[in-house]
C-alpha cells in the first residue's frame, strides 16, 4: 500500500490545494493531508478549524484522511507509516525552497521520498496569503476557495472586524 502525506498549513485551503489533493489521491492508495501546527506563524484559523474545513472539502474523496501534526515532517511520516511526501509547486521560487526541504528530509530519513506536482495552470498564482488579504478587505473569494471555506473566511473576518 502506497501512503503519502501532503503537508501544509492550509490557512485556508484553496482550490490550488484541492487540485493537488485530488490529483494525489489518484496516484496513491491513501493520502494523508497533514495540517501543520506551525508555532512560528500566527495563523488566521486554528488547527482544529483548518482540519474541519479540509474534512468538509474532501468528504467525497474516500482515500483521504486529514490529520494535524507538529514537529518534523519526517517524524510525522514515520508515525503515519508513509512512504512519500507530496508537494505542490507553483513557480521556480517554490522549487528552490522545496528542493532544499526535500533534500534535508531525505538526509533525516532516506526512506521517505518526495514527489513534486506542478500546480494546474489556473491556480499557479493562488496562495492562502492572497486569499486572506482579499477576504480582509471584503472581497469575493468564492473563485479561489470552496464555498464552505468562503463562508468560514467571511465569519472569521467579521469576528476580527476586518471585513468591510
N, C-alpha and C positions, 0 to 999 in steps of 0.2 A: 504494500500500500504506500503510495507516494503522498506524503503530508507536507504541506508548505505553509509558511507564515507570510502574511502580507502585513508588515508593521507600519504604524504611523500614529500621529496624534489625532487626525480626523476631527479637527476643531474648526468648522464642522465638516462632515463628509460631503463631498461634492460629486457631481456627475463624472468628473475625471477619476476619482477614487472608485466610484461604482463601476465604471468601464473596466478598470484594472481587475476589480473583484470578479466581475462576470467572465472576463476572458481567462483569468487564472483558474477559476473553478472548473473550466472545461479541460484544463491541462492536467490537473492533479485530482487524486481521489478525494482528498479532504483539504480545504483551505481554512486556516485559522487566521482571522483578522485580529491582529494583536494591537489593542488600543493602549498606547504608551502613556503612562502617567509620568510625564517629564517634570520633575520638581524644579528644573531650571527655568521653565516657562510659566507664564500666567495665562492659562487657557480661558477662553470665554465660557466653555461648557465644562462641567465636572466630568471625570472619567465615567461615572455612572450614567450621566446624560448622554455622553457620546456612545456608550455601549448600547443604551436604549434606542437611540436613533439608528445606529447601524443594524441592530436586530430587526427593526421595523423595515428598513430599506432592503435587507437581504432575506426577508422571511420566505420568499419564493425560491431561494437557492438552497436545496437540501443538503449539499455537502459543504456548507459554510458555517463556521462557528465563530462567535465574537467573544474574545477573552481579553480582559485588561491585564496589563503587566507593567512592572517597573524593573529597573536594573538593566543588566546587559542582555541584548538581543540573543546572543549565542546561548546564554543560560536559559532563557525562555524557550528557545528552540529545543534545547536538550530536555527540559521538563515536559515539553509537548511531544517529544519523540518525532520532531520534524526533520526532514532531510534537506529542506530548501527554504530559502528566503526569496520572496518576490518583491522587486522594487520597480516602481514606475519612473520613467524618465520623460521629462518634458523638453529639456534643452541640453545643450552641451555642458552648461554650467552644472546641471543636475548630475551629469555623468561623472564629472571630475570629483565631486563630493562622494557620490555613491560608489565609485570605484575604490576610493580610499577607504571607505567604510567596509566595503566587501572584502578588501584585502586584509584589513585589520581583523575582521570577524573570522576570516579563514585562518589567520595565524592563531587566534584564540581557540578555534575549533575547526580543524580541517575536514570534519565530517559533514559540515553544513555548507552547501553550495548556495550561491546567489544567482538568480536569474533576473535579467532586466527585461521589462516590457516597455516599449515606447508607447507613450500616451497617444490615443487616437487624435488625429489632427484637429478635430473640432473642440478638443479640450486642452490643447497644448499651451494655452495662455492662462488657464484657470488654476487658481490657488485658493486655499482656505482663507488666507490673509485678504485677498481681493474681495472674496465673498463677505467677510466680516466688515470690511470698510464700506462696501455698498449698503449692507444692512444697517450699519451705524448711521448712515445718512438717509435712511428711509427708502432706499432704492429697492426695486423689484428684483429679487434673487431667484425667482422661480425657473429661469432658464439655466441656472448654474447648479442648483441643488434639487433633490427630490422634494415633493410637496410637504411631506412630514417634517423635513428639515427646515424648510422655509417657514413653516408655522412656528417651530421651536425658536428659530432665529428672531422672528418678529416678537415673540413673547419675551425672550431674553433681552432684546434691545429696549423694550418698554420697561422691563424691570430695572434696567440700568439707567433709564432716562436718556438713552442715546438716539432713539428712533424719532425722527422729525415727523 
